[in-house]
Amino acid sequence: MNNMYDYIIVGGGIVGISTAWQLKVRQPQASVLVVEKEPQLAAHQTGHNSGVIHAGVYYAPGSLKAEFCRQGAQATMAFCQQHNIALDNCGKLLVATTPLELERMEALYQRCKANGLEVERLDQNQLKQREPNVVGLGALFVSTTSIVDYRQVTQAMAQEYQTAGGELALSCQVTAITERRDWVEVTVNGAQGVRRYRSRFLITCSGLMADRMVKMMGLECNFQIIPYRGEYYRLPSKYNQIVNHLIYPIPDPDLPFLGVHLTKMIDGSVTVGPNAVQGFKREGYGRLNLNWRDVWEMLTFSGFWKVTAKHFKTGLSETKDSWWKAGYLKRVNKYCPMIKLEDLQPYPAGIRAQAVLRDGTLVHDFLFAQSRRSLHVCNAPSPAATSAIPIGGYICDKVANKHGELAKSK
Ligand SMILES: Cc1cc2nc3c(=O)[nH]c(=O)nc-3n(C[C@H](O)[C@H](O)[C@H](O)COP(=O)(O)OP(=O)(O)OC[C@H]3O[C@@H](n4cnc5c(N)ncnc54)[C@H](O)[C@@H]3O)c2cc1C
């Protein structure tokens, strides 16, 4: 490995790898190093999610999230086709089970239209025809939702990146960053001990550790990453055909990411989930995992108390049903009554990296921080796996603008 790079990227999740690959495509002569602390890519959020290529139903029309999702879904499907990655265009049904949900469904229908999505309203009978095992008063059908394994997508992007000459350092944890006028020095702890690398520009895409990178850099950090566990169950294989599409409940518009869904996975199985409960270890997947540093930082952050107080009732109900399986079952029985308690089999959880501001605001959109020679992705919430290709392109554009500014300031 060199000692001086044009770019160092921290994080081997889908956002970091997509950025690295696109940088090498745009600037073939540039030297690029990706540093990832785990022995393999996609070890955290990218490898622990629902695997859905979202169409972009919920997002405010014109927002960065809506635009990235729309572009990302198309780009991801094209990428998968080019690289022979298994993909299923199974579509998604949003099922209303109460009169209030029917009203909310109408608002979602309008939002789909505003976002330019193909959407169809189904009445009770049409729903029954499409999904004999699902009950509801009506549903929306979005045909452009698909499923994939994002680990495979990340691997294929990494392959492209390495073929173009990009370097990858696995099992290497960034432990310190120092910015100078003309370069950034990154201290890396790996199998070969502690090493220092310099880079003309640094990009961090570090998911659950995003705030720590910003702090390491010495930048003002007005947010903190709060880990929210997303717990799943898997249905027994006899239920692999229980649904023909992805089945989602109609969400509360204030908390659109809540509500367990029935997800067909690309390996043929069906999962139920995820919920959203407080995590006590940022990268700990067991329910009882706890990390004192993570807990201490959370408890001493005012935003944590504010967000917890604001969503106390919802948080309590999610936590209760996390421990009380029968409660969890009720959430899915609402629209799929045939699933029984014994059908909910263990499946690995995922952990969302949720940026929370000091005033307790949950950041729903992408958030970036920057310095003279660095750019940090501070919040890349769902559907960032779907949107990883346009996000990588957006970061490349931002970096090119920065270079322009640096050249002028010389
Ligand atoms: C339960 C759940 C379900 C989801 N479902 C979907 C879905 O169906 N569709 C969708 O589009 N999105 C979904 N998402 C969101 C999506 O998975 C994430 O938004 C996306 O994977 C974020 O990618 P990332 O690269 O930013 O983060 P990550 O995948 O978390 O990668 C960050 C990487 O940085 C590395 N890192 C951190 N600190 C350091 C350090 N100091 N040194 C070196 N490396 C470091 C980590 O090891 C990690 O590999 C879901 C998320 C969750 C949690």
The ligand as an SDF file (V2000), in Angstrom:
LIG
                    3D

 53 58  0  0  0  0  0  0  0  0999 V2000
  -33.2370   -3.3570    9.8950 C   0  0  0  0  0  0  0  0  0  0  0  0
  -32.9250   -2.5620    8.6600 C   0  0  0  0  0  0  0  0  0  0  0  0
  -33.6610   -2.7590    7.4860 C   0  0  0  0  0  0  0  0  0  0  0  0
  -33.3820   -2.0030    6.3480 C   0  0  0  0  0  0  0  0  0  0  0  0
  -34.0190   -2.3010    5.1790 N   0  0  0  0  0  0  0  0  0  0  0  0
  -33.6640   -1.6590    4.0450 C   0  0  0  0  0  0  0  0  0  0  0  0
  -34.2290   -2.0220    2.7950 C   0  0  0  0  0  0  0  0  0  0  0  0
  -34.9840   -2.9880    2.7030 O   0  0  0  0  0  0  0  0  0  0  0  0
  -33.8880   -1.3010    1.6990 N   0  0  0  0  0  0  0  0  0  0  0  0
  -33.0290   -0.2290    1.7580 C   0  0  0  0  0  0  0  0  0  0  0  0
  -32.7840    0.4080    0.7500 O   0  0  0  0  0  0  0  0  0  0  0  0
  -32.4380    0.1080    2.9340 N   0  0  0  0  0  0  0  0  0  0  0  0
  -32.7200   -0.5890    4.0610 C   0  0  0  0  0  0  0  0  0  0  0  0
  -32.1070   -0.2810    5.2440 N   0  0  0  0  0  0  0  0  0  0  0  0
  -31.1360    0.8170    5.2670 C   0  0  0  0  0  0  0  0  0  0  0  0
  -29.7970    0.4220    4.6760 C   0  0  0  0  0  0  0  0  0  0  0  0
  -29.4330   -0.8810    5.0450 O   0  0  0  0  0  0  0  0  0  0  0  0
  -28.7300    1.4210    5.1490 C   0  0  0  0  0  0  0  0  0  0  0  0
  -29.2230    2.7340    4.9850 O   0  0  0  0  0  0  0  0  0  0  0  0
  -27.4270    1.2730    4.3440 C   0  0  0  0  0  0  0  0  0  0  0  0
  -27.0020   -0.0700    4.3750 O   0  0  0  0  0  0  0  0  0  0  0  0
  -26.3630    2.1880    4.9150 C   0  0  0  0  0  0  0  0  0  0  0  0
  -25.1270    1.8360    4.3260 O   0  0  0  0  0  0  0  0  0  0  0  0
  -23.7780    2.4560    4.8660 P   0  0  0  0  0  0  0  0  0  0  0  0
  -22.7060    2.0330    3.9440 O   0  0  0  0  0  0  0  0  0  0  0  0
  -23.9970    3.9190    5.1080 O   0  0  0  0  0  0  0  0  0  0  0  0
  -23.6020    1.8390    6.3430 O   0  0  0  0  0  0  0  0  0  0  0  0
  -23.0630    0.4070    6.8150 P   0  0  0  0  0  0  0  0  0  0  0  0
  -23.5380   -0.6750    5.9600 O   0  0  0  0  0  0  0  0  0  0  0  0
  -23.4000    0.3210    8.2740 O   0  0  0  0  0  0  0  0  0  0  0  0
  -21.4930    0.5140    6.6270 O   0  0  0  0  0  0  0  0  0  0  0  0
  -20.6560    1.3210    7.4330 C   0  0  0  0  0  0  0  0  0  0  0  0
  -19.3110    0.6420    7.5120 C   0  0  0  0  0  0  0  0  0  0  0  0
  -18.3620    1.5020    8.1600 O   0  0  0  0  0  0  0  0  0  0  0  0
  -17.4650    0.6830    8.8860 C   0  0  0  0  0  0  0  0  0  0  0  0
  -16.7770    1.4870    9.9000 N   0  0  0  0  0  0  0  0  0  0  0  0
  -17.3470    2.1750   10.9290 C   0  0  0  0  0  0  0  0  0  0  0  0
  -16.3840    2.7640   11.6810 N   0  0  0  0  0  0  0  0  0  0  0  0
  -15.1830    2.4390   11.1290 C   0  0  0  0  0  0  0  0  0  0  0  0
  -13.8220    2.7300   11.4750 C   0  0  0  0  0  0  0  0  0  0  0  0
  -13.4970    3.4610   12.5560 N   0  0  0  0  0  0  0  0  0  0  0  0
  -12.8320    2.2370   10.6870 N   0  0  0  0  0  0  0  0  0  0  0  0
  -13.1410    1.4730    9.5740 C   0  0  0  0  0  0  0  0  0  0  0  0
  -14.4150    1.1540    9.2240 N   0  0  0  0  0  0  0  0  0  0  0  0
  -15.4330    1.6340    9.9760 C   0  0  0  0  0  0  0  0  0  0  0  0
  -18.3920   -0.3700    9.4930 C   0  0  0  0  0  0  0  0  0  0  0  0
  -17.6970   -1.5320    9.9290 O   0  0  0  0  0  0  0  0  0  0  0  0
  -19.3600   -0.6340    8.3440 C   0  0  0  0  0  0  0  0  0  0  0  0
  -18.9580   -1.7380    7.5450 O   0  0  0  0  0  0  0  0  0  0  0  0
  -32.3560   -1.0190    6.3980 C   0  0  0  0  0  0  0  0  0  0  0  0
  -31.6000   -0.8360    7.5520 C   0  0  0  0  0  0  0  0  0  0  0  0
  -31.8570   -1.6280    8.6700 C   0  0  0  0  0  0  0  0  0  0  0  0
  -30.9820   -1.4730    9.8770 C   0  0  0  0  0  0  0  0  0  0  0  0
  1  2  1  0
  2  3  1  0
  2 52  2  0
  3  4  2  0
  4  5  1  0
  4 50  1  0
  5  6  2  0
  6  7  1  0
  6 13  1  0
  7  8  2  0
  7  9  1  0
  9 10  1  0
 10 11  2  0
 10 12  1  0
 12 13  2  0
 13 14  1  0
 14 15  1  0
 14 50  1  0
 15 16  1  0
 16 17  1  0
 16 18  1  0
 18 19  1  0
 18 20  1  0
 20 21  1  0
 20 22  1  0
 22 23  1  0
 23 24  1  0
 24 25  2  0
 24 26  1  0
 24 27  1  0
 27 28  1  0
 28 29  2  0
 28 30  1  0
 28 31  1  0
 31 32  1  0
 32 33  1  0
 33 34  1  0
 33 48  1  0
 34 35  1  0
 35 36  1  0
 35 46  1  0
 36 37  1  0
 36 45  1  0
 37 38  2  0
 38 39  1  0
 39 40  1  0
 39 45  2  0
 40 41  1  0
 40 42  2  0
 42 43  1  0
 43 44  2  0
 44 45  1  0
 46 47  1  0
 46 48  1  0
 48 49  1  0
 50 51  2  0
 51 52  1  0
 52 53  1  0
M  END
$$$$
